[in-house]
């Protein structure tokens, strides 16, 4: 189905149902993007991904996992291996098309800005985080802000509305960073719908409070009147998860360790329905 669909969209598609053949196909043809299922008849998608990453020729090909499996450990493993996205079945075909388009646009036209928010993307943020790691006594910390509930919101109200939510929230976070920590502070995408600000340690609490204050009064108003406040009928509401990492929590040896800690900080929090915003203090313990 995906083969035929993407051909109709004007893409040149190569497809196989076997992991071994996929590795050989990628080595011979060097595709711009790989859509990879985890459940394959001869080897799982993680092994295919690992072998693609081990080859100097194919190590930089962006990979999107497309699978029925959505366990936290598997998502963490995929992110650790460097996949650019993780889409679970059943999926929205238009959403998949847009995600494929966005990944390919970054490959063909590399940019440091996210197409929706205008904030620096993951590649640019990785460079900033590496500089942060290289200067462990800088007196700076990380504020991690993750927007949750956006996928459920998108299913109800569509891509245009959900992109507007992401754009407004990113603008709110960026403005708060500028107001509290100054324009020398950094704000960008850690991954997906999660932002990170690199700011002086003494501004972290004030910055978090500023974002919480604005988010608490604005997120609910993205919903129409019949699904707002006491009339709300959906459980997975728009909300923010927040975490802090400072040099007082210890030092991270690698960029990957720092990012995994940030990811774990977000995923460990169960959904909260009654409160639009919750905070989590991250430590390196």
C-alpha positions in Angstrom: 0.0 0.0 0.0 2.8 2.5 1.0 4.8 1.5 -2.1 1.9 2.4 -4.4 0.9 5.5 -2.4 4.3 7.1 -2.5 4.8 6.3 -6.2 1.6 8.1 -6.8 3.0 11.1 -4.8 5.9 11.3 -7.2 8.6 9.5 -5.1 10.9 6.8 -6.4 10.3 3.8 -4.1 12.2 0.6 -3.5 10.6 -2.0 -1.2 11.3 -5.4 0.3 9.7 -7.5 3.0 13.0 -8.9 4.3 15.6 -7.3 6.5 18.6 -8.9 4.8 17.4 -7.7 1.4 16.8 -4.2 2.9 20.4 -3.9 4.0 21.7 -5.0 0.6 19.2 -2.6 -1.2 20.2 0.3 0.9 23.9 -0.4 0.3 23.5 -0.7 -3.4 21.1 2.2 -4.0 21.7 4.6 -1.0 18.1 5.8 -0.5 17.3 9.3 0.9 15.0 7.8 3.6 14.2 4.4 5.0 10.7 3.4 6.3 11.4 0.4 8.5 9.1 -2.0 10.3 10.3 -3.7 13.5 8.5 -7.0 12.9 10.3 -8.7 9.9 10.4 -12.4 9.0 14.1 -12.9 9.1 15.4 -10.3 11.6 13.9 -7.4 13.6 14.0 -3.8 12.5 16.4 -2.9 15.3 19.0 -5.3 13.9 18.5 -3.8 10.4 18.9 -0.3 11.8 22.0 -1.3 13.7 23.6 -2.8 10.6 22.8 0.3 8.5 24.4 2.4 11.2 27.5 0.3 11.3 28.2 0.8 7.6 30.1 3.9 6.7 28.1 4.1 3.5 24.6 3.9 5.0 25.1 5.3 8.6 23.7 8.7 7.8 20.5 7.6 6.1 17.5 8.9 8.1 15.2 6.1 9.4 11.6 6.2 10.4 10.3 3.2 12.4 6.8 2.3 11.3 5.4 -0.4 13.6 2.6 -1.7 15.8 5.0 -1.9 18.8 5.0 1.2 21.1 6.6 0.1 24.3 8.7 2.8 26.1 11.9 0.7 26.0 11.6 0.2 22.3 11.1 3.9 21.7 14.2 4.7 23.8 16.2 2.1 21.9 15.1 3.5 18.5 16.0 7.0 19.6 19.3 5.8 21.0 20.1 4.2 17.6 19.3 7.6 15.9 16.0 7.0 14.2 14.4 10.4 13.2 10.8 9.3 13.9 8.7 6.5 15.4 5.2 6.1 14.0 2.8 3.4 15.4 0.1 1.6 13.5 -2.6 2.3 12.7 -1.3 5.5 11.4 -2.8 8.5 9.5 -1.6 8.3 5.9 -1.5 12.1 5.4 0.5 12.5 8.6 3.0 9.9 7.4 3.3 11.7 4.1 4.0 15.0 5.8 6.6 13.5 8.1 8.3 11.8 5.1 8.2 15.2 3.3 9.7 17.0 6.2 12.6 14.5 6.6 13.4 14.6 2.9 13.3 18.4 2.8 15.9 18.4 5.6 18.0 16.0 3.5 17.7 17.9 0.2 17.7 21.4 1.8 19.5 21.2 5.1 18.3 23.9 7.5 18.8 24.7 11.2 15.2 25.8 11.6 12.1 23.7 12.2 9.5 24.2 9.4 6.6 24.8 11.8 8.2 26.7 14.8 11.2 28.4 13.2 13.3 27.3 16.2 16.6 25.5 15.7 16.1 21.8 14.9 17.6 18.8 16.5 20.9 18.9 14.6 21.6 22.5 15.7 20.5 21.7 19.2 22.8 18.7 19.4 25.7 21.1 18.6 24.7 23.4 21.4 24.3 20.6 23.9 27.8 19.3 23.0 29.1 22.8 23.7 27.3 22.7 27.0 28.9 19.3 27.8 32.3 20.6 26.9 32.0 23.5 29.5 30.7 21.7 32.6 31.4 24.7 34.9 29.6 27.3 32.9 26.9 27.8 35.5 24.2 27.0 33.0 21.4 24.4 33.1 18.7 22.9 30.9 15.0 23.5 31.0 13.2 20.8 29.1 9.6 21.5 28.0 7.6 18.8 26.3 4.2 19.4 24.7 1.9 16.4 25.2 -1.6 15.6 23.9 -0.9 17.0 20.5 -1.4 13.8 18.6 -4.9 13.4 20.1 -5.6 17.0 19.4 -4.5 16.5 15.8 -6.9 13.5 15.4 -9.8 15.7 16.4 -9.0 19.0 14.7 -6.5 18.3 11.9 -3.0 19.2 11.0 -3.5 22.9 10.5 -4.9 23.3 14.1 -2.2 21.1 15.6 0.6 23.0 13.8 -0.8 26.2 15.1 -0.7 24.9 18.7 2.9 23.8 18.2 3.8 27.2 16.7 2.2 29.2 19.5 3.7 27.1 22.3 7.1 27.3 20.8 6.7 31.1 20.5 5.6 31.3 24.1 8.7 29.3 25.2 11.1 31.3 23.1 9.7 34.6 24.3 9.9 33.5 27.9 13.5 32.4 27.5 14.3 35.8 26.0 12.6 37.8 28.7 14.0 35.8 31.7 17.5 34.7 30.5 18.3 37.2 27.7 18.8 36.7 24.1 22.1 35.0 24.6 20.3 32.0 26.0 19.6 29.1 23.6 16.2 27.7 22.8 15.5 24.9 20.3 14.0 21.5 19.6 15.5 18.7 21.6 13.4 16.3 19.5 9.9 16.3 18.0 7.5 18.3 20.3 10.1 18.7 23.1 12.1 21.9 23.5 15.2 22.7 25.5 16.5 26.0 26.8 20.1 26.4 27.9 20.1 29.2 30.5 21.9 30.4 33.6 21.1 28.1 36.6 19.7 31.0 38.6 17.0 31.7 36.0 15.6 28.1 35.7 12.9 28.4 38.3 11.8 31.8 37.1 11.7 30.7 33.5 9.7 27.6 34.4 7.2 29.7 36.4 6.8 32.1 33.5 6.1 29.3 31.0 3.7 27.5 33.5 1.8 30.8 34.1 1.2 31.4 30.4 0.6 27.8 29.4 -2.0 27.2 32.2 -4.1 30.1 30.9 -3.7 29.4 27.2 -3.6 25.7 26.3 -7.3 25.1 27.1 -8.4 27.8 24.7 -7.1 25.9 21.7 -10.2 23.7 22.1 -13.7 24.8 20.9 -16.2 25.8 23.5 -17.9 22.4 23.6 -14.7 20.7 24.6 -13.3 23.1 27.1 -13.3 23.4 30.9 -16.2 21.7 32.6 -17.5 20.6 29.2 -14.3 18.8 28.2 -14.9 15.3 26.9 -11.4 14.2 25.8 -9.0 12.7 28.3 -5.6 13.2 26.6 -5.5 17.0 26.9 -2.8 19.4 25.7 -0.3 19.9 28.6 3.3 20.5 29.3 5.8 18.3 31.0 8.8 20.1 32.4 12.2 19.1 33.7 15.4 20.7 34.9 19.0 19.4 34.6 21.8 21.4 36.2 25.5 21.0 36.8 24.6 20.3 40.5 23.0 17.0 39.3 26.4 15.7 38.1 28.1 15.5 34.7 27.2 13.5 31.6 30.0 11.8 29.8 28.3 11.9 26.3 25.7 13.8 24.4 23.7 10.6 24.1 23.6 10.1 27.8 22.4 13.7 28.3 19.6 13.3 25.7 18.6 9.9 27.1 18.2 11.4 30.6 16.1 14.2 29.1 13.9 11.7 27.3 13.5 9.5 30.4 12.6 12.6 32.4 9.7 13.2 30.1 8.5 9.6 29.6 8.4 8.7 33.3 5.6 11.0 34.1 2.1 9.5 33.7 -0.6 11.5 31.9 -2.4 14.1 34.1 -5.9 15.0 33.1 -6.9 17.5 35.8 -3.9 19.8 35.5 -2.8 21.4 32.2 0.8 21.7 33.4 3.0 19.5 35.6 6.6 19.9 36.5 9.4 17.4 37.1 12.8 18.0 38.5 15.3 15.8 36.8 18.5 14.6 38.4 21.4 12.5 37.3 20.8 9.8 39.9 
